[in-house]
Amino acid sequence: MNSFQGNIVDIKTSGNLSLVSIELESQQLIQSIIIETPKTAAYLKIGGPIQVLFKETEVVIATEKLKTISLQNQIAANVSHVDSGELLSKVVLNSELGPLVSVISTRAVEQLNLVAGVSVFAMIKLNEVMLSGK
């Protein structure tokens, strides 16, 4: 599980959904959409500390920043190393946030030529980012 610390900088609510913007320690902005509101979850406070979590299998990798895509959480990184299996590969990335792990198909690793030192963007869908109050 990828896990990072940050502070809530914005909350937009509609019905029982909230779009929460978090500034991580590296000043990287990441967003999460959750089925909670400040009225139903005490940890949802502007300026409040928050832990951001997302599974390795939810990290999509691109070799260039994509401007015409709905994935808004895009984190610049470099490939640290790749552990390839027959079907799946674990790709360890170095980013301003710290280490970040993605599990993708070995075929995708080969198609993208992912080797140590390659610059990439890690992308995570809003609804795949989980939040945990401290």
C-alpha distance (Angstrom), angle and dihedral (degrees) to the residues before:
residue distance angle dihedral
M1 . . .
N2 3.79 . .
S3 3.81 110.4 .
F4 3.81 131.1 -177.1
Q5 3.81 136.3 168.8
G6 3.78 124.6 -128.2
N7 3.78 146.9 137.7
I8 3.78 129.1 -101.2
V9 3.81 110.4 -110.5
D10 3.82 101.2 172.2
I11 3.79 140.4 11.3
K12 3.80 124.6 -167.7
T13 3.80 115.9 -173.4
S14 3.79 132.7 -163.4
G15 3.79 117.8 173.1
N16 3.81 106.9 -45.8
L17 3.84 94.5 -21.7
S18 3.79 127.4 92.7
L19 3.79 129.6 -167.3
V20 3.79 103.4 -150.2
S21 3.82 122.1 -164.4
I22 3.79 115.8 -156.9
E23 3.78 128.7 -169.9
L24 3.78 108.3 -148.7
E25 3.80 123.4 -148.2
S26 3.82 90.0 -93.7
Q27 3.84 89.2 55.9
Q28 3.82 88.9 -109.9
L29 3.80 110.7 144.9
I30 3.81 117.9 -135.6
Q31 3.79 129.5 175.6
S32 3.78 134.5 -149.4
I33 3.79 131.9 -172.6
I34 3.79 112.6 -148.7
I35 3.80 139.3 174.6
E36 3.80 93.7 -117.2
T37 3.80 136.4 82.2
P38 3.80 133.2 -156.6
K39 3.83 86.0 -98.8
T40 3.83 93.4 56.3
A41 3.81 100.2 34.4
A42 3.81 119.5 47.0
Y43 3.83 92.4 -161.1
L44 3.82 91.4 66.9
K45 3.81 101.1 93.9
I46 3.81 129.9 135.5
G47 3.81 106.6 -107.2
G48 3.79 91.8 16.2
P49 3.80 121.2 134.6
I50 3.79 116.4 -107.4
Q51 3.78 139.0 177.7
V52 3.82 116.1 -132.8
L53 3.81 117.3 -152.5
F54 3.79 134.8 178.8
K55 3.79 134.7 164.5
E56 3.79 122.0 -106.6
T57 3.80 88.9 -123.2
E58 3.82 90.3 60.2
V59 3.82 95.0 59.9
V60 3.82 112.2 101.1
I61 3.81 117.2 -162.8
A62 3.81 126.6 -145.4
T63 3.79 127.8 177.0
E64 3.79 92.4 -140.5
K65 3.80 136.1 31.1
L66 3.77 109.9 -91.9
K67 3.79 116.8 -144.2
T68 3.79 96.5 176.9
I69 3.78 100.3 57.5
S70 3.79 133.5 92.8
L71 3.82 93.5 -128.4
Q72 3.80 100.5 102.9
N73 3.80 98.2 174.8
Q74 3.81 101.6 82.8
I75 3.80 119.7 161.8
A76 3.81 122.3 -170.7
A77 3.80 112.8 -131.5
N78 3.79 146.1 151.0
V79 3.78 125.3 -125.6
S80 3.80 109.3 -106.1
H81 3.78 96.8 -177.5
V82 3.79 142.9 -31.8
D83 3.80 126.9 -135.2
S84 3.81 104.7 -162.4
G85 3.77 125.6 -162.2
E86 3.76 128.4 -179.5
L87 3.83 93.9 -87.5
L88 3.81 108.0 5.9
S89 3.77 135.1 38.2
K90 3.78 132.5 -159.2
V91 3.80 110.2 -138.7
V92 3.81 115.6 -164.6
L93 3.79 114.0 -157.9
N94 3.79 132.7 -166.1
S95 3.81 113.2 -142.1
E96 3.79 137.9 159.7
L97 3.80 85.2 -95.4
G98 3.78 91.4 57.4
P99 3.79 128.1 -108.8
L100 3.79 115.9 -4.9
V101 3.81 125.4 -172.6
S102 3.80 129.6 -150.7
V103 3.79 129.0 -177.2
I104 3.80 111.9 -154.7
S105 3.78 136.3 152.2
T106 3.78 117.7 -71.3
R107 3.80 87.0 -128.4
A108 3.83 89.8 59.4
V109 3.81 90.1 49.8
E110 3.81 89.2 54.0
Q111 3.83 94.4 44.3
L112 3.81 91.7 50.7
N113 3.82 92.9 42.1
L114 3.80 90.5 -128.9
V115 3.79 109.0 -172.2
A116 3.80 132.9 143.8
G117 3.80 112.2 -61.9
V118 3.82 98.1 23.2
S119 3.83 113.8 134.6
V120 3.79 114.1 -126.6
F121 3.79 143.6 160.2
A122 3.79 120.2 -121.6
M123 3.80 111.9 -149.6
I124 3.80 129.9 -166.4
K125 3.81 127.7 -174.6
L126 3.82 116.0 -119.1
N127 3.79 93.1 -119.0
E128 3.83 92.7 52.2
V129 3.82 93.9 60.2
M130 3.81 111.1 94.2
L131 3.81 124.2 -160.0
S132 3.78 129.8 -148.9
G133 3.80 125.6 -174.1
K134 3.80 115.9 -131.3
